[in-house]
């Protein structure tokens, strides 16, 4: 994805095992060393397969929402976000970005490696997000993909698979039959570090797309209010909401306001309706 990704010379350790050089990559956006056993090509290709399967299954079950106002709204918001995402990560301009609205009562949304996104109708129904809040959800998910967090989780899933000999790591992992890894990785919680990174980048992408950064705060407050008890947001099981997250986002808001205001001003000059919450 990034032409200038450097492979760490030293080995990095993960889950008690030492992974040889080539397993570690320094992320050019964050500077953080990530353990990557699964190559980017592998991550994208298994994700594309898993996505196609998920979407066609939803279509067969008549649970794919393609025509509603909700779907149109999600398409509009995500295309504005993607337009900014590809500026931050030019390689992602080559991704086949896709988004679908899936009829599912769970409060959930995700973006797989390679830009394969989904929003569940349960999130729309139970959170009732403004455009700006929905943009925060999707920008956060897009950031996970840009920052290779899905690939990192897939690597973790593969690394912890005891059936996999360490020797295969050096020669490249055979991912045949590992399409499920893409789905398993979706359900693995992100690390706290990955969450902080996605919060930081997500609020920026949304601001650059003209969405009010203050919506990040109201979104997480709404999510937190829904948590606890049965039927809480599935999204929170992989993206835990806590006061630290909200406090960190609050610190970012003043830094993001100028980006949001510049994007909104650009819209007005172009004679379009100013972006923001409706
Ligand atoms: Zn997250």
Boltz pocket constraint, residues with backbone or C-beta under 6 A from the ligand:
constraints:
  - pocket:
      binder: B
      contacts: [[A, 140], [A, 144], [A, 190], [A, 194], [A, 195], [A, 198], [A, 238], [A, 239]]
      max_distance: 6.0
